Amino acid sequence: MINLPAPIAAYFTADLKDGDAVAQCFTDAAVVKDEGQTYTGREAIQAWKTDVSARYSYVSEPRAIAVEGDRTVVTSRLTGNFPGSPVDLRFLFRLDGDRIAALEITP
């Protein structure tokens, strides 16, 4: 297991739960970019996570961490019932104190 900053560890823990738990990891004006879409604010982030969880069952296993400028990049292996499983994705986090201000998920 890798050592993740507390807000990022909280995100991956919340990801096992539901959209409400995930949304609480973010600042009020946070932005998430995933699958070509942008979600701004906790309400939109909650809806995004709820939709993803309804469509797919998956487990995310963080495997590597790096810092690139003002972002923390976590490479995670996702395994589940989605096309292309398993896949390694990059989670690019920008933190603001103990919350996430931005997250971009890329292949």
Summary of the structure (lengths in Angstrom):
residues: 107
radius of gyration: 12.6
end to end distance: 21.1
largest distance: 35.3
contacts: 302
relative contact order: 0.22
helix: 26%
strand: 49%
